[in-house]
Amino acid sequence: MSVKRYFCKSKFENDYMEFIIKISQFLLSLSLLIVLHELGHFIPAKLFKTKVEKFYLFFDVKFSLFKKKIGDTVYGIGWLPLGGYVKIAGMIDESMDKEQMAQPPQPWEFRSKPAWQRLIIMLGGVTVNFILAYVIYVGISFAYGDSDVKVESLKDGYWIDNPVLQDFGFKTGDKILAINDIPVVNDSDIGFNLIAAERVTINRDGTDQVIELPEDFLGQFSSSKSKRNFELRVPFMVGQVADTSLNVNKGLELGDVIQSINGKELKYFDQVEDMTKGLEGSTITVEILKKDNSVITKELELDAEGKFGIHAAYDPARFEELGYFDVFRKEYSLGESFVAGGQKFTKTIYNYFDQLAAIFNPSTGAYKGLGGFKAIYDQFSPVWSWPYFWGLTAFLSIMLAILNLLPIPALDGGHVVFLLYEIISGRKPSEKFLERAQVVGFFILIALVLFANGNDIFKAITN
């Protein structure tokens, strides 16, 4: 939903609190994923009696924020939050420690271990990421169950406010029936299936029709200034009145629903702009539905831009009570949670592979939507929601695992490819070859990081 769900007393306080909450979630999630990923390498390395010289959260370029040596390993926190690493003795990695590699192999070094042990060490990180995601989905299913909006219960379809979607042929009021002939049952089905969408079946004014999407619709959509997708149509529920609003002392309360403007029914929030056009700077009469379902009349002021100065709230339980849509809810026992969590896990993996396939296909234009750290930061909620936090963390864990499996030297997947070659052929690639491959892989990664974060910067400037 794009309707604001959080409220502060001023724009400055609102922006500041939003930043604190989002950056806290971002750093907590990132730290958890990095530490556990590196722990996935660390544990099998130790089990196979391989020396681990460093275990770091974030990168310690030139200096560390914290470090402490315990046994043979230095544990620390770097200052550059672009990831983390474990430095395993005798391994050609991003440290490019040529001096150590020039020495005769030692029994405690990575290069001295059998290929199958090295393979397990290299696969440890992504294995932990996949396990973590599955465990989180199981925990979410058990603790919170499932809830979703039933699409067939939307009497007046979706709010279509994004100009790109409008250009494709969608209009407010359209009911989404199917994507690629796959029926849309719940609201969340749209987001999952839209990535690989070629056509969307809608019902408009009682008539079914098919909207064919252009091949590059993902590129067009990701380049749009509007971030709105297919939005649920909800009433204008009062969240908080801004302290600069002309209506700050009008007795409005959280949860009030504005039902009419100057005697005309206001059913949906998306109708406000049209209904207040031409009334800028005037006093208007509104009917308000209170929490106890009583109705009162008030006079409110519109500013020179035709705004109430009221942040809208979002309360699905109340909206369901008022008959706007039906919410599907299901709780799971512990045993059922393992199945439900597994379904979420596999569905997310398939969905992410669809995203990757689109990104690596230039004709889709999906690469334009590729983002870096800001794009990830923007995904976190401006209000602290544990279900949302854990769901996003599970998705990021899967994303981290799949990206690390890409066969690029310097990533885990690159190392795995060379190890599989060694196991199958019985010949180990030369250290000189591995060093050169590491350098090539490093520059590929830098290019991808610069492109992704450059996209973030470009969008921030152009939007």
N, C-alpha and C positions, 0 to 999 in steps of 0.2 A: 504494500500500500504506500501511496505517496502522501496521503494525508498525515499531517504531523501527529505524533503520539506522545510528545513530551513537551513540557512547558516550563519556562523560566520567566522571571519578572522583567527582563529587558533583553534586547537583542544581544548585548555584550555578554550578559550572564548566560544567556542561552547558548551562544557560540562557545563560550569558555567551558561550560559544563559538558557540552557535547564533545569538545576536543578531549577533555580529561577522561571521560568515560570511554570514548572510542580508542584513544591511544593506550589506555590501560588494558582493554581487551585485546588490542592488537599485539602489544608486547607480551602479555601473558600467554596468548595462544602461540605466538611465534616461539617464545622461549620453551614452552612445553614441547612443541613439535621438534625443535632443534635438539634439545637435550635428549629426548627419547630416541630420535633417529641416530644420534651419535652413540648413544648407549647400546643401540643395536649392533654397532660395529665393535664397541668396546668389550662387551661381554664375551662373544665368541673368541675375540683376540686373546683375552685373558685365559679363557678355557683351554686354548691351544698353546698357552705359555708363550705368547707373543708380546714383546715389550711395547707398551703404549706410552709414548713420551709426553703427549699433551692431550688434554680433554678440555675444549673451550666452547663456551657459549659466546657467540659473536666473534669477530676477528680482532686479533691483537696486533694490528699494524703499528710497529714501533714501540707501543706500550700497552699495558693491561690496566683495567680498572681494579682488578683483583686477581691474585694468583697465590696458590699454596701448593707446595710439593708434598705429596703423600706417597711414600714408596718410590717407585720409579716414574710416577706420573705427576705432571704439573697440571693442577686443575685451576681454571681461571675464567674470567669474564673479560672479553675485549670491549673496545669502545665503538667498533663499527658494526651496527646491527644488520649485517647482510647475510647472516647464516651462522654456522659454527663448524667445528671440525675436531677430529681426533687425529693426532700425528702418530702413526704406527711405524716403529723402527723397521728400516729396510724396505719401505714401500715408496714407489715413485708416485707422489701425489702433488698437490698444489704448492707444497713447500719447496719442491725442486731441490732437495738437499743432495746435491751432487757429491759433496765431500763425503758424506756417509756412504753413498752408493759406490764410491771409489774404493772403499775398504773391503777386505775379504768378507764374505757372508758369515754371519754369526748364527748360532742355532736358535736364538731368541728373536731373530728378525723375520719379518713377513715373507721375504723372498726365499727363506730357507724352508718354509713350510710346504707340505704337499699341496698340489693344486686344489684338491677338494676342500681342504681347510681354508685356503685363501678365498675360494668361492663363497663359502659359508660366511666368512668375515665380511666380504663385500656385499652380500645379500642381506646381512643382518639389519641394516638401517631401514631399507624399504619394507622388510618383513615386519619390523616393529611398527612402522607407519600404517600398514594395512591392518595389523592386529589392533592397534589403537583405534582406528576408525571403526572397526567392527564392534569393539567393546563399547565405544561411545554410543553407537547407534542402539546397541542392546540396552545400555543404561538409560538413554532417552526414552526408549519404548517402555521400559519398566517404570520409570519415574514419572513420566508425563503422558504416556499413551500417545494416541494420534488424534488430531483434530484438523478438519479441513472443511471448506465450504463446498456444498453440493451445487454443482453448476446448474443442474436442472431446476434448482429452487430460485435462481435469479430471474425475477419476473420481467425486468427491463434490461437484461443484458449487462454489458460492460461499459465503463467509461473509457472512451478512446480520445485522449487529449494529445498524444504524440503526433506531430505533423507527418513524420515518416510513415507511421501506421495509417494515417488518414490518406496519404498519397498512394499507399498500397490498395486502398479501397475500403478500409474499415471505417465504421461510424459508431458513435455512441448509441447504445441500445442493441448492438449486435450480440446475439447469443452464440457462443463458440460450441459447436457440436463435435467436431473432430479435427485432428491434425494428421495429415497423411493417411486419412481414412481410419485412424485410431481414435475411437470414441474418447471424448474428454468427459470424465466423470466428476473429478474434483478440481478445484481451482489450481492446485499445485501441479496438475498434469500439464497445464499450459506451459509453464516454465521449463519442465523437463523435456517436452516434446518439440518445443519451438526451435531448438538448436538445429535440428535436421529437417525442419519443415520445408516442404515444397508447395503445399496447398493447405488451405484451411477452409473447412466447411462451416458455414454460419447460418443462422436463421435471422432474417431481417423482416420485420413486419409480417411474420407468419409464413414467409417463403424461404425455403432452403436454397442456398447458392454457394458456389465454390470460388474462393479468391486464390488465384494462382500467384505465388510469390516469386519475385525475380531471383536469379541465382545469387546475386550479391546483396540480398536483403539484410543479412547479418552485418555486412560492412556498412550499409546505409543506416541501419538501426543503431549500431555502436557509435557512429559518427554524429548522431543526432544530439542536439543540445538538451533536449528533453530526456529525462531518465524514466519517464512513465511508460509502463507496459500496458497490459490489459488490466485496468483497475476496477475493483469492486465498487459498485455504486452504493454509497452509504449516505445517511442523512447528515445535516449540518449540526453536529454535536459540539457544544461549547467545551473547549479545553481550558484555556486561560485567556483572560483579557489582558492584552499588553498594557503596561503602565502608561504608555503614550497614547492609548486609544481614547477616542471621544466617549467610549462607553464603559470606561473603567469603573465608574461609580453608579452603574445602572442596575446593580443587584443581580447580575448574571452569575450562575453557579455551574461548577463542573458537572457535566452530564445533561445540562439543559439542551433540548433539541428544538431548533428554530424550524417551525412547520409552515409558516406563511410570511409573505412580504407584501404589505399593503393589500391584504385580502386575497392574494394569489397563492395557491398551494406551492410550497417549496418541499418537494419530496426528496431531492438528492442534493448533495453538496456541490456537484458539478453544474448545477443550475444557477448558482448564486451570481456568477459573473454576468450572465445574460439578463437576470432579473433585476440587477441593480444598475444596468447600463442606462445612462441618462439621468440617474438620480444622484450623481455626485454632489456632495456637500449639503444634502438635504436630510430632513428628519423623516423616518419611516416608521410604520406600525408593523410589529411582528407578533405572531402567536408562538408561544413557547410551551412545549410539553415538558413538564417537570418529572423528576424521578418517580414520584408517586402517581404518575399518569394524569395529574390534573393539568389543565391548560390555563395559562395566563396571557394577558396582552401587555406589551411594553412598547415604548417608543425608543428607537435607537437612532444613532447618528452615523451617517456615512461621511468619510473624509473627502478631501478634494479628488482623490483617486477612486472613489467609490468603494472603499474598503471599510469593514467594520472594526478592524484592529483586533480580531478575535482568532486565536489559534484553534483549529478544529481538533477534536479528540476522536479516538478510535476504540470502540468497545464492542467486539463481535458478539459477546453474550447478550448485550442490550439490543444490538441490531437484530439478532435472531428473535428476541422477545417481541420486537416491534414488527416482525414479519418481513424483514428485508431479504433474508436468506436462511437456509437451514445449515447448521454446522454438524458435520459427521464427527462423532467422538467414539473412541474405542480404547479401553484399558486392557493391559496385558499382564498375565501372570509372569513369574520369572521364567518359566519354561517357554511360554509363548513369545517372550521378549527376544529369545535367541533366534527364533524364526523371523519375527518382524524386523529385528535389527539386521539380520542377514539380507532380507529383501531390500531394505534401505541401502545397505552396503553395496549390493550388486547393481542396483538401479543407478546409484551415484557413479559407479565405475563406468557403466555403459554410457551414461550421459557425458562423462568427462572425455571418454574416447571420441564421442561425437563432436565435442568441442575441438579437440585436437585435430581431428580429420578436417574440420571446417577451416581451422587456422592454417593448416599446411596446404590447403587448396586455395591458391591465389584468386581464383575466379569468384569465390564466395565473398571476398573482402573482409572475412572475419578477423584477419590479422590486424585490421584497424582497431579492433576492440581489445587487443592484447594490452594488458596493463602491468605495472610493476607494483612497488610497495604501496603507493598511494591508492591504486585500484583495490588492493587487498584491504587497506585501512578503511576505505569507503564502504566496504561490505559489512562492517560491524555496526551494530545498532547504536543509536544515540541514547538509548536507555538500556540499563543493564538488565539483560534477559538471559538467565542461565540456559533455558532450552535453546534459544537462538545462538548463544555463544558456543555451546557444545556442538550444535549441528554444523555451524560454520567451521569449527575446529576439525571436526571429522572430515568434512569436505576438503579442507586444506591439507589434512594428513594424507588423503588419497591423492590429491594433486601433487604433493611433494614426492610421494612414492612413485607415481607414474613418470613424472618428469625426471626423477633420478634414474629411472630405468631406460631412458633414451640412450641409444648406443653412441654417445658422444664421449670421446676421451676426456678425462677430468671428472666425469660423472660416474656414479656407481655402475651404470649400464655399460659404459665404455670399458671399465675394468672387467666386468662380467664377460663381455664379448671376447676379450683377449684370453681370459681364463678358460672359457669354453673351447676356444681354438686350441689352446695348449692341451686340454684334456682329450679332445677328439684326435688331434694330430700327433700328440706325444712330443711336440716341439714347442719350446718356450720362446716367445718373442724376445729379441735382444733388448737389453736395458737401454741402449741408444735409441732403438725404435720406440720404446715406451716413453722415453723422455721427450722425443720429438712429437709423438702423438699427444702427450700431456700438454705441450705448448700449444699445439693446434686446437685441442679441445678447450684450453683456457681462453684463447682468443675468440672461439665460437661463443662460449658462455658470456664473455664480456660484451660481445656484439648483441647477443640476445637481451642481456640485462639493460644495455644502453637503449636498445630499440623499445623495450617494454616501458621503461621509466621515461624515455623520451616521449612516448605516446601519452603518458600521464601529463607531462608538462605541456605538450601541444594542446591537449583537451582543456587543461586549466586556462591556457591563454585564449583559445578560440571560443570557449564557452563562457 
